[in-house]
Amino acid sequence: MVFQDPYFHALRRRLEATPYEKFRQQLTERLRTAVAPKPRPLHLSAEEIEERERWLYKEGLDLYLPVLRTILRAIRREIEAGLITQGELDPEALAFTTYQRALEELRLLPQLPRDRFAWLRHLARDTVHRAALEQHSLRHHPLPASTTATSLPPLPQPTIMRLHSALADPDLPLPDEVIDDPEARRALDAFLERLPERWREIYLLAALDRWSDEEIAAITGLLPDEVRAIVHATVRFLRAWIEELTTAATEPGE
């Protein structure tokens, strides 16, 4: 789960320490080298293809961390399903493959998807699943009959109160003191798993990545007011679950 995943936070800090334009330029050059040009489809002009590629190299790569979150979550699910074991797949290599596939598809699609963020997430999940199937076929391990869902263990009272305070105002991003708290991250991961994927990813863009409503609307096909409504609704659910924890923590023992 992404909030308690040390890999994700280490990468996040590394990217924050590197000028993002430099990172974007490096990734753009790798993509251009890796994806060979193909004959232009008849339904697209050269200008349309160039415009689509510009979108991927700019707004598309702005979504690198959210796409990586999707990949980490997908890897965890493949591990739970028994297809792979921890450490078999490289998240950053899968992110690059996802963008390779995106660049190839952009040159063929009749039109750009309205919700381009959802389209990239779908490509990311499919890329992970394909890689997991390939790894599994190489090892010929049998699939387990079922997987067991884990429940949320009790949280310390200070962590509950920290979460309660952080979620008091849905218009504010998550403070660093919550993101730096392992127990708070564990709880947030568990709660976010209960939400629809679209709500979860939009909330993370706003609360963790600190995108504006207008920026999120531009890549999801929603209106800014719709984005804010989803963020507010998500926070209401999170607060309700935090209230359940608060009640359970204050109830006298049997």
N, C-alpha and C positions, 0 to 999 in steps of 0.2 A: 504494500500500500504506500502511496506516494508520500504522505506526510511523515511516515516513520522510515522511509527508505534513505539510508545514508548516501547511497550512490547518487540519487537524484539531487540531494542537497549539496553534495560535493560538486556536482556538475553545475548546479545553479550558481554556486559561489565562484566557480572557475569562470563561467561566462560573464558574471558581473565584474570580475577583475580584468576581463579582456574587453577592449573596445568592441562593441557589438558590430559595428560596420566592418571591422577587420574580420571577425568571425563569419559574417554574412558573405564577404567577398571570397574568403577561402572556400566556403561551402559552395558558392555559386560556381567558382572555377572547377571544383571537383565534379559537380553535376554536368557542367558543359563538356568536360572531358569524358565522363563516363557514359553519357547518353549520345550515341551517334545520331546525326540528323537522318531522317527518312524522307522519302518522297512526300511532298505536300498533299494532303487530302483535297479533293476537288471542292469540298464544301467550305474550305477555309482559304482566305487570302494570306499572303506572306505577312501582311500587316497584322492580321488577327492573331496569327501564331506568335508573332513577336510581342504583341500586347499581352497574351496569355503567359508567355515566358517571363515577361517583366513582372507580372503579378506574382508568380511563384517565387522569383528571386527577391521580391520585396515583401509584400504582405504575407505570402506563403511561408517564408523563412522566419518572419516574426512569430510564427506559431510553433517554432522548433521545440521549445520547452513543453507547451501543452501536448504536442504530438508525442514527445518523449514520455510524458505522463501516461498517455494512452498505451504506449508500448510496454511500460513497466507493469501496468495493470494487466495487460493481456498476457505478458510473460507469467505473472503470478497465477493467472487462471489456467494456463497450460501446465504449470507445475502442479497445481491442485488436481488437474484432470489426469495426471500421470504420464503425459506425453514427454516431458523433459524433466531434468533435475536442475537445482539451483546452480547458476553459473554457466550453463551450457550455451546460452544465447547472449550476444553482445548487444545491449540496447542501442548504443550509438551507431553500430553497423546496421541495425535494423531501421533506425531513423533515416540513415542515408539511403537505404534501399527503398524506403517508403517514398522519399522525395524523387528518387530515380523513376519509380513507377508513376508518380504524379506528373512528372515532366513528360513522360511518354504518353500518358493518357490525355494530357492537355493538348497535345498535337493531333488528337484523333476525335475528341468528343464533339458532337454536333454543337453544343453550347456549354458554357461553364455552369457547374452546379450552383443553384441559388444559395444553398448553405455549404459554402466551401470548407468551412471548419469541420462539419460532419463528414464531408467527403474525404478529407485528409485523415480523420480518425478511422473511418472505415478502411481506408487503404492500410493504415498502420496495423489495425487488428488483423486484417487478412495477411499482411506480410509476416506478422508474428506466427500466425497459425500455420502458414506454409512452412516456415522455418522449423517450427516445432514438429510438424509431421515428418519433415525430412530427417530431423535428428532421431525421431522415434523409429523410423523405418531403418535407419542405419544400425540401431541397437537391437531391434526386434524385441523390445520389451512388451509384455502383455499389458493392456490397459486394466486398471483396477475396476472392480465392479461398481464402486461408488466413492464419493468423496465426502468428508465430514466438514460441515461448516463450523467455524469457530465462533464462540460468543465473546462478548466484550467483558474482560475481567473487571473487578471493582477498581474505581479510580480514587486517588487521594482527594480529600476534600479541597485542598488548595488548588488542585488542577480543575476541579469542577467549578470553583468560584472564578478562576482565571478565564475559563471558557465562557461562563455566564457573563462576565464583564466584557469580553471581547466581542460577543454577539449582541450586545445591547443596542448598538446602532448599526443597522444593515447597510448604511451608506459608507461605512468606514472599512478599509481593508483589515485583514488580520494583522495584529501587532506582532512584532518580532518575538516578544516574550512568550507568545503562544506557539509560534512556529518553532522556537527553540526548546519547547517543553516536550520531551518524548511521550509523556502520558497524554498530553493534549493532542498531539499528532495522532496517536493511536486511536483516541476516541473519535476525532474528526474523520479519520479514514473509515472507521466502522460505520459512522452515521452516513457519510457520503455514499457508501455502497448501497444504502437503502433507497437512494434517490434515482429518478430517471437519468440516464446518461447525459442527455442534453442539459438538464438543470445542473447536474454536477459540474460539467465542464464549463458552463457559463459562469457558475459561481466561482470556480477556481480562477478563471481568467480575471474576474473582478477582484476577488478577495486576496488571492495569492500573487498573481502576476500584475495586478493593479492596472488593468486596462480600463479605459473609460467606456461608458455605455455606447458612445458613438463608434468607438473602435470595434467593440464586440458586435454591434449591429452590422457593421460593414462586412464582417466575415461569416455571419450566421444567417443573413437575410431577414433579420428581425428589425423592428423599429427600436430606437433607444428606450422608449417607454416600456416596451415588451421585455427588453433585457433587464431593466430595473425591476419590473414586476417579478420576473423569475428569481432574481437575486433576493428580493424581499421575501418571496414565498419560501425559498430555500432556507433563509435565516429563521423564518418562523418555525419550520420543521426542526431545525437544529436546536433552537431554543426550547422547543417542547421536549425533545429528547434529553436535553441537559436538565430540564426541570424534573424529568423522571429520575435521573441520577441523583439530583439534589434531594428529592423525596426519599429515595431508597437509602441514601447516606444518613439522613436524619431520623429515619424510623428506628425505634428501639429494637434490639435483638430479641429473638424468640426466647 
